[in-house]
């Protein structure tokens, strides 16, 4: 195994664990859905920002973190019930 491949696999495993922790579930489909929401949402925000370049990067990051964190927190609480 090449070093870069091992690093890529380790990075993927860590990302999987982080998403699992955020979602509160180890269910593979739930994890895939959450990852897709992250990917699509952040891609959409990047496109929006490209069309609104006057918005400071810090505001974009703050908004993304606030929205995603709140959403994942609510999903975890709902999963726990």
LUMLUM-93229 format. One line per field, with one value per atom (N, C-alpha, C): x, y, z; atom name. Coordinates in nm, 4 decimals, decimal comma. Layout:
N
c1 = X/...
c2 = Y/...
c3 = Z/...
atom = CA/...
! end
This chain:
81
c1 = 0,0848/0,0000/0,0890/0,0546/0,1293/0,0934/0,1861/0,1640/0,0432/0,0309/-0,0820/-0,2147/-0,2167/-0,3398/-0,3777/-0,2781/-0,3042/-0,3564/-0,2988/-0,3456/-0,4875/-0,5158/-0,6508/-0,7521/-0,7169/-0,8067/-0,8259/-0,7187/-0,7278/-0,8153/-0,7960/-0,8782/-1,0251/-1,0529/-1,1912/-1,2522/-1,1734/-1,2221/-1,2528/-1,1645/-1,1875/-1,3111/-1,3270/-1,4447/-1,5715/-1,5671/-1,6813/-1,7159/-1,6149/-1,6379/-1,6948/-1,6477/-1,6993/-1,8449/-1,8772/-2,0167/-2,1037/-2,0543/-2,1291/-2,1558/-2,0562/-2,0727/-2,1738/-2,1684/-2,2620/-2,4048/-2,4210/-2,5539/-2,6108/-2,5223/-2,5679/-2,6130/-2,5676/-2,6088/-2,4963/-2,4871/-2,3891/-2,4548/-2,5845/-2,6565/-2,5952/-2,5537/-2,4813/-2,5625/-2,6897/-2,7706/-2,7878/-2,8020/-2,8139/-2,6856/-2,5719/-2,4435/-2,4275/-2,4671/-2,4575/-2,5476/-2,6669/-2,7578/-2,6993/-2,6440/-2,5854/-2,4668/-2,3834/-2,2683/-2,3134/-2,4190/-2,4715/-2,5284/-2,5961/-2,6466/-2,5329/-2,4268/-2,3101/-2,2512/-2,2299/-2,1678/-2,2522/-2,3789/-2,4673/-2,4895/-2,5075/-2,5304/-2,4111/-2,2929/-2,1732/-2,1406/-2,1690/-2,1490/-2,2441/-2,3678/-2,4658/-2,4270/-2,3767/-2,3333/-2,2141/-2,1225/-2,0072/-2,0532/-2,1498/-2,2039/-2,2710/-2,3488/-2,4157/-2,3122/-2,2078/-2,1039/-2,0343/-2,0153/-1,9544/-2,0395/-2,1696/-2,2614/-2,2777/-2,2272/-2,2373/-2,0999/-2,0015/-1,8644/-1,8426/-1,9389/-1,9252/-1,9401/-1,9957/-2,0152/-1,8808/-1,8393/-1,7096/-1,7054/-1,5888/-1,5676/-1,6093/-1,5755/-1,6077/-1,7583/-1,8366/-1,9822/-2,0315/-1,9728/-2,0094/-1,9807/-1,8608/-1,8204/-1,9100/-1,9320/-2,0152/-2,1561/-2,2121/-2,3474/-2,3506/-2,2535/-2,2492/-2,2377/-2,1481/-2,1289/-2,2554/-2,3141/-2,4354/-2,5499/-2,5731/-2,6834/-2,6578/-2,5381/-2,5083/-2,5057/-2,4425/-2,4325/-2,5712/-2,6538/-2,7897/-2,8680/-2,8579/-2,9304/-2,8852/-2,7540/-2,7042/-2,7372/-2,7337/-2,7684/-2,9133/-3,0019/-3,1433/-3,1638/-3,0905/-3,1023/-3,0553/-2,9467/-2,8965/-2,9958/-3,0566/-3,1543/-3,2771/-3,3216/-3,4364/-3,4048/-3,2839/-3,2402/-3,2361/-3,2014/-3,1876/-3,3250/-3,4292/-3,5627/-3,6260
c2 = -0,1181/0,0000/0,1239/0,2192/0,3444/0,4298/0,5159/0,6041/0,6934/0,7502/0,8406/0,7656/0,6418/0,5627/0,5366/0,5048/0,4829/0,6075/0,7220/0,8489/0,8779/0,8512/0,8738/0,7865/0,6605/0,5693/0,6129/0,6563/0,7044/0,8295/0,9197/1,0403/1,0068/0,9118/0,8705/0,8081/0,7268/0,6644/0,7697/0,8667/0,9744/1,0554/1,0854/1,1600/1,0799/0,9498/0,8627/0,8663/0,8582/0,8618/0,9963/1,1038/1,2367/1,2516/1,2072/1,2161/1,1270/1,0078/0,9176/0,9844/1,0515/1,1206/1,2346/1,3087/1,4194/1,3711/1,2654/1,2147/1,1359/1,0723/0,9930/0,8547/0,8070/0,6756/0,6117/0,4807/0,4067/0,3447/0,3684/0,3147/0,3696/0,2817/0,3219/0,4176/0,3903/0,4796/0,6166/0,6200/0,7475/0,8280/0,7615/0,8285/0,8813/0,8001/0,8439/0,9642/0,9621/1,0754/1,2016/1,1880/1,3038/1,3576/1,2683/1,3118/1,3831/1,3339/1,3977/1,5356/1,5482/1,6796/1,7787/1,7326/1,8183/1,8601/1,7618/1,7895/1,8845/1,8517/1,9328/2,0715/2,0774/2,2061/2,2991/2,2462/2,3297/2,3673/2,2762/2,3095/2,4219/2,4118/2,5160/2,6502/2,6461/2,7699/2,8308/2,7466/2,7962/2,8626/2,8026/2,8613/2,9951/2,9973/3,1211/3,2296/3,1945/3,2913/3,3444/3,2573/3,3004/3,4101/3,4002/3,4992/3,6223/3,6145/3,7241/3,7473/3,7849/3,7949/3,9042/3,9933/4,0983/4,0455/3,9253/3,8672/3,8155/3,8575/3,8144/3,6637/3,6075/3,4638/3,4245/3,5063/3,4763/3,4597/3,5412/3,5303/3,4004/3,3622/3,2363/3,1190/3,1171/3,0079/3,0049/3,1192/3,1270/3,0745/3,1148/3,0701/2,9197/2,8676/2,7237/2,6448/2,6856/2,6143/2,6215/2,7387/2,7535/2,6673/2,6694/2,5926/2,4429/2,3995/2,2564/2,2057/2,2793/2,2343/2,2237/2,3239/2,3212/2,2032/2,1820/2,0715/1,9352/1,9148/1,7871/1,7675/1,8753/1,8645/1,8206/1,8781/1,8391/1,6954/1,6554/1,5180/1,4182/1,4495/1,3594/1,3471/1,4592/1,4541/1,3747/1,3894/1,3138/1,1650/1,1300/0,9908/0,9272/1,0073/0,9560/0,9288/0,9909/0,9732/0,8438
c3 = 0,0000/0,0000/0,0000/-0,0834/-0,0876/0,0330/0,0690/0,1835/0,1609/0,0414/0,0154/0,0216/-0,0230/-0,0167/0,1284/0,2114/0,3528/0,4204/0,3861/0,4425/0,3971/0,2698/0,2185/0,2916/0,3135/0,3836/0,5288/0,5928/0,7306/0,7368/0,6416/0,6364/0,6160/0,5285/0,5036/0,6287/0,6990/0,8217/0,9280/0,9408/1,0391/1,0018/0,8747/0,8304/0,8598/0,8343/0,8613/1,0098/1,0955/1,2400/1,2838/1,2244/1,2611/1,2207/1,1000/1,0552/1,1419/1,1749/1,2632/1,3978/1,4508/1,5779/1,5667/1,4582/1,4386/1,4213/1,3414/1,3111/1,4283/1,5045/1,6178/1,5784/1,4641/1,4162/1,3376/1,3467/1,2672/1,1447/1,1268/1,0121/0,8837/0,7937/0,6729/0,5860/0,5669/0,4831/0,5475/0,6795/0,7496/0,7335/0,7449/0,7277/0,5856/0,4877/0,3480/0,3213/0,3777/0,3593/0,4225/0,5424/0,6101/0,5312/0,4802/0,4013/0,2743/0,2124/0,0916/0,1231/0,2359/0,2764/0,2969/0,3606/0,3792/0,2450/0,1586/0,0284/-0,0544/-0,0672/-0,1514/-0,0919/0,0391/0,1034/0,0922/0,1177/0,1093/-0,0350/-0,1274/-0,2687/-0,3100/-0,2677/-0,2977/-0,2377/-0,1152/-0,0513/-0,1251/-0,1715/-0,2480/-0,3781/-0,4444/-0,5674/-0,5366/-0,4286/-0,3887/-0,3598/-0,2893/-0,2535/-0,3780/-0,4762/-0,6026/-0,6676/-0,6520/-0,7087/-0,6184/-0,4956/-0,3983/-0,3339/-0,4137/-0,3628/-0,2584/-0,2424/-0,1420/0,0009/0,0155/0,1485/0,1999/0,3192/0,3722/0,3999/0,3790/0,4015/0,5438/0,6401/0,7793/0,8004/0,7297/0,7406/0,6779/0,5664/0,5004/0,5942/0,6500/0,7389/0,8624/0,9237/1,0439/1,0157/0,9038/0,8677/0,8448/0,7711/0,7441/0,8738/0,9605/1,0870/1,1718/1,1834/1,2649/1,2128/1,0835/1,0257/1,0386/1,0014/1,0066/1,1505/1,2385/1,3773/1,4411/1,4199/1,4746/1,4196/1,2902/1,2272/1,2777/1,2890/1,3378/1,4851/1,5622/1,7033/1,7185/1,6418/1,6472/1,5992/1,4960/1,4459/1,5516/1,6196/1,7247/1,8389/1,8779/1,9874/1,9474/1,8234/1,7751/1,7690/1,7285/1,7202/1,8585/1,9601/2,0968/2,1613/2,1093/2,1699/2,1311
atom = N/CA/C/N/CA/C/N/CA/C/N/CA/C/N/CA/C/N/CA/C/N/CA/C/N/CA/C/N/CA/C/N/CA/C/N/CA/C/N/CA/C/N/CA/C/N/CA/C/N/CA/C/N/CA/C/N/CA/C/N/CA/C/N/CA/C/N/CA/C/N/CA/C/N/CA/C/N/CA/C/N/CA/C/N/CA/C/N/CA/C/N/CA/C/N/CA/C/N/CA/C/N/CA/C/N/CA/C/N/CA/C/N/CA/C/N/CA/C/N/CA/C/N/CA/C/N/CA/C/N/CA/C/N/CA/C/N/CA/C/N/CA/C/N/CA/C/N/CA/C/N/CA/C/N/CA/C/N/CA/C/N/CA/C/N/CA/C/N/CA/C/N/CA/C/N/CA/C/N/CA/C/N/CA/C/N/CA/C/N/CA/C/N/CA/C/N/CA/C/N/CA/C/N/CA/C/N/CA/C/N/CA/C/N/CA/C/N/CA/C/N/CA/C/N/CA/C/N/CA/C/N/CA/C/N/CA/C/N/CA/C/N/CA/C/N/CA/C/N/CA/C/N/CA/C/N/CA/C/N/CA/C/N/CA/C/N/CA/C/N/CA/C/N/CA/C/N/CA/C/N/CA/C
! end
